[in-house]
Each structure stands twice: as C-alpha cells, then as structure tokens.
C-alpha cells in the first residue's frame, strides 16, 4: 500500500476549479488569481518566467473582456520572450474580434 502525500499548495488548483463552477463568483476569483500573479511578478527575476506570468495576466484580462489591458500584457510578455506563439495568437484573436465588432 502506497501513501500519497498531498501538500497544501497542491490543493489550490482544485480550489480554484471548484470555485469557477459558480459563474457569479468567477469575476471575484479572477481578481484573486490576478493579485497572486502580481505577487509572483514581484518575486520572479527570470525574464523567461516573467513572460509567462505576464501572459497569464493577459489571459485574465481577456476573459474579463478588458482587451486593451490584455494586449498590453501580451506585448510586455513578448518583450521578455519573443518566442511565445500563444501571445501572438491571442493578440490576433483580439484584433479580429475588435475589427468585427466595429463593422
């Protein structure tokens, strides 16, 4: 019989997943996650890792419909890591979405 040890930090993804299941709480939890990313930015010194943190903050703004802020964070992520295709893709999707909404 094998005993599995679960550390407290391993439970956070489960907590966030369960709390996202309630739509009325989604915005509040996204703000909490965003604050955690800002704290990670303060602590992280590696530019490559910081690019992924900035990309994830951009994802949060995209899901909130804040496209201008999202584009800003995608650009900042690409300044640190120009080989981040998912940031290019999300920027293109936002530009396409904005273009269609102007028609």
N, C-alpha and C positions, 0 to 999 in steps of 0.2 A: 504494500500500500504506500502510495506516494502522497506526501503532504505538500500542498501548494500554498506558498506564502504570498499574500496579497498586501502590497504596501499601500498606504493611504493615497498616494499620488496616482496609483493605478485605477482608483475608483472615480477620479474626476471625469474621464470621458463618458463613463456610464451615467454619471450625474447629469452632465450637460445633455446627453442624448435623451434621457428621460424627461428633462425639463423642456426640451424643444418640442415635445409632443403636444404641448398645450400652446396653441397659437397666440393667445392673449399674453403669454409670458415671454414670447420669443424676443421682442424688442429689448426688454429688460435684461435678458440673459446675454444678448449680443453686446450690450453695453458693458456688462461684467467681463465678458471674454475680451472685448476691446481694451479694457483697462489692464487686463493681465498681459496683453501683447505690448502695451506701452511700458509696463514694468520690465518685460523681457528685453525691450529695446534699450532700456536704461542699463541693464546688466550685461548684455551681449556686446562683445568687442569685435568679433569676427565679421567682416563685411559680407561674406557669403551667407552666413546665418542670418544676419540682419536683413538681407534682401528677402529671405523667405518670411520673416516676421512682417516686413512692410507689405509684402504680397498678401499675407493673410489679413492684415488690417484693411487692405483694399477690397478683399472679398467681403468683409463685414459691411463696408460702406456700399458695395454693390448690392448686397442682399437687402440693405435698408433703402435702396433707391437713391442714394446720395452719389450720383455718378461723377460729379466734378471732384469730390473728395477722393473717390476711388481711383480716378485717373491720376490724381496727384501722387497717391501712394504707389500705384503701378510704375509711374515714372521714376520715383525715388528708388524702388526696388531694382529697376533696370540700370540705374546709375551704378549700383553696387555689384550687380550681376547681369551683364548684358546677354547672357545665355539662359534666359528664363522665358521659354516659349509660352508658358501659360499666362504670363503677364501680357505679352503681345496679343495673345488670343482674346483675353478678357477686354483689353483696350479696343480691339477691333469690334467685338460684340457691342460694347457700349456705344461706340461711334455709329455703328449700324442702327442700333436701337434709337439713338437720338435723331439720326437722319430720317428714319421712318416716322418718328413722332412729329417732325416738322412738316411732313408732306400733307 
